[in-house]
Amino acid sequence: MNILSIQSDVVYGHVGNAAARFALQRLGHEVWAVPTVLLSSHAGYAKVGGESLSAELLSQIIDGLDANGWLADAMLSGYLGHRDHAGVVADAVRRVKAAGRNALYCFDPVFGDAGRAYAKPGVAEAMARELLPLADIVTPNVFELSSLTSVAIRNADDALVAAKRLGRPVVIVTSVPIADGRIGTLAVAKDEAWLASTPLLENPPHGSGDLTATLFLAHHLAKRPLRDSLAKTTASVFAVLEKSVAARSHEMLLIEHQEALVTPPESAALRIEKLG
């Protein structure tokens, strides 16, 4: 399957398209990876080079793909470098869906985490206005979900209420607070909700949210049940993060532990429960 991925890209490390491209290819998909920003690394390092693409250039790239008949069968979007990018991404979603492929759009609203917004001014509002209504799958973390719904999220029950308020077919919520030193990922569809939890790792590398959105989209495209897609996604992400933390790596060791993407390892640390 061909997947159009529009999000940040970095030369060093594995966040944004630098995580999504490889993971999707490893799972057998073709990926048209379009950068919204192109940087030397993620912004957590002392020095970062690069810049955001203009909305005009982003649009020209989409036009070129469209003109050659290369629009994809599914679409994923993440970090946007400017609020004007949202309109370009929304136009791409409409084009892909209009092509008659029953294409799915996975919207990862990457604009903040850990209690703060880090996207450029106006990006979050543009995402909510232009991209959220088009999404088949939405994958916010708890900060982003709370910002989009004005619901304070203290636990999984709060996250479930907020996820339903988004009104989209499938919502995946990451970094859900869980007691006893654990952290959760919540999957919510029309008539079911599942919570996966794993031990909370100390100082995990960046990119876990990007990888979660990517892997869940891949499993959903394979028409797996919601519970199975959640379980496989969480198992893979936790395995990569756990190995990366053990190696004291500042980046996800995605290449070294790529087999975890294809064959999610079984782990007693992973718990899955159904929510009412």
LINTA-V41217 format. One record per helix or strand of 2 or more residues. SS is the DSSP state (2 for helix, 1 for strand). FROM is the first residue (numbers start at 0). TO is the last residue. Records with the same first field share a line. If there is no record, write none. Layout:
BEGIN
SS: FROM-TO, FROM-TO
END
This chain:
BEGIN
1: 1-9, 29-38, 49-51, 73-76, 103-106, 111-112, 115-116, 136-137, 169-177, 181-187, 192-198, 270-273
2: 16-25, 54-66, 84-97, 122-133, 141-148, 155-165, 207-220, 225-245, 258-261
END
